[in-house]
Every structure is written in C-alpha cells, then in structure tokens.
C-alpha cells in the first residue's frame, strides 16, 4: 500500500510538472534577461489571441518580451532614451501615433516600440507600421514582427483599428530615413493615409517625435539605382556604426479626430489633407520644443 501511494504521489507530481523549464518557454530566456519592471510590462501587453497565445499578426507576450530584451541595451545604455509625456498615449481603445522618421535604418522605430511598451499606461504594444522594405531586413524584421510590427497595408490598418489596437506610423516613409544631414528635423513629404484611416475609424492621433535619430548615422553619399534589402538606393554612411547620440521621445496631446471630423469625411479629400496637415504641424511643434529642450547631441 505504501508503495502504491508513493507511485500515486510521483505520478501526480509528473502530471503538474511543466513540460519544459521556464527558460525554454516562449520568451522565457528573454524574460530572464530583463529587469523585473520590464518583465511585468511584457506580461501586461494585451494580446488579442483568441485563445491561441498569438494574435493574427504574430504578437505574443513572449514576442513582446523578446522585443524588449533585444532593444534593452540600445535603449538603456547606447541611446540612453528619455521619454516625455507617455501618459498622453490613450490607455485603451483605437489610436494612432504619428512620428517623424530618420536615421538610415529604422532604429528610431525600434526605440519607439520599446518606449511605448515600457512607459504607456497599461504597457500597450505599438503596432509599428513597417515600410515595404523592412520585412527584407535580416534580424530587424524578426524583432519587429514578434514585438507587434506589421506591414503598413490598408487591410492591416483596418483590422487593427477595428480591434482597438494602437498603431504607430511614420508618415515621412523612406524619404524620412534617407534625408541628408542638412535636412535633419525638416519634415519631408507627409503621407496622409493615417489621417484618412483615423477619420474612417474614429481614432485620435497622438503626434510624437524622436530627437536624436536625425544625427545618429549621417550619410556622406548614396548610390541610386542599387537596391539593398528593398531600400531603393545604397546609402554610404559617414561612420561604420550609428553614433551613440542621446534620444528624446516626446508625445503631444492627442488630436481629437473623432470630434473634428465625422466618419463620412474620410471620403472628402480636402478634409483628409487638412487633418494630415494639422498632425504634421503638431509634430513640427514637438520637434522644435524637443530641440530647444536638449543640451546637446550626446546628452
């Protein structure tokens, strides 16, 4: 009888023992690499997974932890990011973040993703709208998609906003990251698609800016007609690696698009252009304020 009871206890322990050690679970190793504050942030990320542990676009709690772990050293020690007014990001519901773009490679988008997850109320995942060439970038594409990045198609935007997600867009697009050093902090052509979608779905737009990335990797020249990972030119940087500039990320007051435009105004080209110009002006104001606030490129 004692032997039978011992066997039962052993089987019961085996039944409740995890199949894999925690370190081998999805995101387990990443979680162990993070400070407790960021482990809690990753665990708090809302994942619309329908019970499968991963959402339609690939986001998961483990993926969020990996994204934070991969970008942690860059955020904390290399670019030494300072975040300003992240409390202005809506804690829930559909919303769009609209930001300037620069730096030759989308390192600024990686820092924005980390910053939003780290500092927003409720630790929201910013669904970074990736330019068409980003999925072809080795390593970067994996980090983005696992941490919530999505290809910036209209269909993806519709689905995300209808699911009350937070989308981060960079309306300057490729011209933003390719701007010459002499054009830093001068907003390039401002795509208006985010404004049309915000009106259509009744979503506020939070203007934001990144100060520092515009100086991180100056280009001395670029060769047109040669595509690198889908980028429509070959950049020739002044330095082998990006410089350890100090990042400042600023968030402005949300532009109340639902209060300013009825949803049917999404079909009005004049209203869409007006809304996009309004957001662009707010981003430009944040850039001017951020440049005035900082003490230097590296501090």
N, C-alpha and C positions, 0 to 999 in steps of 0.2 A: 504493500500500500504506500509506504514512504517513497519507494522508487517511482510509483505511478504518479504521485503528487509532484515529485521533483520534475518528472518529464512534462507534466502539465504546465508547471511554472516556467520551464525552459521554453516550451512552445509558445506560451503567452508572451514571453519577452521577445522572442523572434518575430512574432506577429506585429508587435508595436515598434520594432526597431526600424529606423529609416533604411530604405533600400540602399541609399548612398550617403556617405558622410556629407555634412553640410557644405564643405568646401567644394564638392563636386556637383552640387545642385546648381541650377541655372542662376548665374550671378553670384554664387556662393563665395568664390575666390575674390571677386570684385568687392563684395560687401566687407570681407575681412580686411581689405586694403584701405577702406575708408574710415575716417573718424566717425564716432557714434552719431554726430549731428547729421552727417550725410547719409548714413545707413537709414536713419529714420526718414530722411527726405525721400530716398528711393522707395522705401516701403510704403510711403504715403501717396505715391503717384497713382492717380486714378487711371485704371486700365479698363476700357470698355471691351472686355474679353469674351463675353457671352459664356463664361464658364470654362474657357479653354486655356486660360493663363496668358494669352497673347491676343492682341486685337488684330483687326483686318489688315493694318499696315505694318505689323511686326513689333509694335511696342509691347514691352512686358516689364514687370517690376525688376526682373533680373537684368534686362537690357538697359533699364534706367540706371541701375547700379553700375553696370559696366561703363556706360557713358560718363557717369560722374568719376569713376576711377581712372579712366583713360585721360580725361581732361583735368584731373585734380591738380597735378603738378604744374601744368601750364597755367591754370587759373590762379593757383595759390602762390607759386614761387617764381614763375617765369614772367608772366604778365602782371602779377600782383593786382588783380582786378578789384576795383572798388565799385560797389553797387549803390546807386542813388534812387530812392523812392520806388523800390519794387512793390511797395504796398499799393501802388496805383494800378497794378495788374488785377483785373477782376478775379475774385476768389473762385468763382464758378460761372458757368454759362459761356456761350459762344463769344469770342472776341478775337481781334486781330492785332498783332504787334507789327508796326511798320518802322523799319530801321534803315539807316544809311549802310553802305556796303563798301568794303575796301580791303586792300592787303595782299593782292595777288592770288592767294589761296584763301578759302573761306574759314580761316581760323577765327575770325570775328563771330561767325555763326556758331562755331563750337563753344565759344565763351558765352554767347547769349543763351544757348541751350542750357549750359551749366548754371548760369546765373539765375535764370528763371526757375529752374527746378530747386535751386538752393534757397532762394530768397522770397519767392512768391508765396502768398498766403495759401496754405494747403499744399504747397510744393507741387505746382502744376507742371506738366510736361509741355513745353512749347513744341508744337509740331512744325519744325523748321521746313519751310518750302524750299526744296533744293533746286538749283538751276539744272538744266538738262544735262550738263556735263558732269555733275557731281557723282552720279551713280557709277561713272567710269573711273573715279579716282580710287586707287587702291588704299585700303585701310580706312581712309576718311569716310568712304561710302558706308562701310560696315558700322562704324561708330554712330553715324547719323541715323541710319535706318533702325538700329537696335534701340537707340535712345529716343525715337519718335519722329525722326526726319522722314519726309515724304517728298516724292517728286511733285513739283508745283503745277499739276494739271488742274483744269477746272473741275473735272469729275471728282478728284480727291478733295478739293476745297469744298465742294457742295456736300460731300459725305461727312467731312469733318465738322463743318459748321452745323449741319443738321444734328450731329451728335453732341453739340455744345462743347466742342474742343477749342483749344487756344492755338491759333496759327501765327507763326512769325514769318513775315515776308520782308524781302529786301528789294523794293521797287526799282532800284538802280540797275539790278541784274549784273550781267557780265561787264558792262561799261563801268560799273562802280569799282569792281576789284581790279580793273585794268587801267584806271585813271592815272595819268602821270603825276609825279610828285608835286609839280607846280599847280595841279588842280585839286590837291587834297582839301577835304572838307567843303568842296563845292559840289553840290548835288547834281548828278548827271540827269539825263532824261528819266523822268519819273513815270513808270508804268502805272496805269490807272485801274488795272484789273481788280486789285484788292478793294478799291472803293466801290466798284460795281457789285462785287460779291457781298461786301458789308451792307450795302443798301438792300440788296435782294434778300439777305438772310436776317436783317435786323440786328447786326452785330456792331458794337462800339469798336473804334480803332484807337489803340494806345500808341501815340508817337513815342519813339525812343531813338537813342543814338549811342554809338560807340566812339569814344575819343581815345586815340592812341593807335588804332589799327592802321590809320591812314599813313603813319610813318614807319610801320613795322618792317616793311620789305620793299624799299624803293626799287624801281626798275630803271636801269640805265638805257635800255632799248628793248624792242620786241620785234620778232620776225613774223611778218604777216604771211598768211597762206600755209603755215605749218601748224597742224592741229596736235595738241598734246592732251591726251585723255579727254578729247572733246572740246577743250578750250580752243577758240578759233584763232589762236596765234601762239607763238613760243615766246614767253617772257624771258628776259635776261636780267636777273636781279643784281643789285649792287653788292649784296652780301650772300654768302653761302646759305646761311640760316636767317630766319627773321630775327630782328633785333629785340632785346628784352625791354621793349617800351612798357610804360605803365598804362593799363586800360582803365578807363572810367566808363561805366554804363549808366546812362540816365534814362529815366522813364518820365514821360509827361502825363498830364491829366488826360483821361480818355476823351476822345472826340465823340459826342453822343449822336452817332449817325442815325439811330432809330428815331430820335427826337427831331432831327433836322430834315429827314427825307422819308416819305412814305415808300413802301417796298416797290410800288409800281414805278418809282423814279429810276429804278435800275435800268429801265428801257429808255431813259432820257439821257442822251449823250452829254448834253450841257450840264445836267445835274451831276453826272458821274465825274466829269472833268473838274467841276467845281469842288466836289468832295475830295478828289485826289489832290488838288492844289491846296486845299485847306490843310490836309495832313502833311503835305510837303513843307508848307510854311511853318507848321508846328515843329517838325523835325529840324528845320533850319534854325529855329529859335533855340532849341535844345543844344544844337551843336555850338552856337555862339555862346551860350551860357556855360557849356562844358569847357570850351577853350579858355574862357575868361577865368574859370574856377581853377584849372590845373596850374601847377607850379612849374612844370617843365615836361619834356617828352618822357623822361625816365622817372618822374616822381609826381 
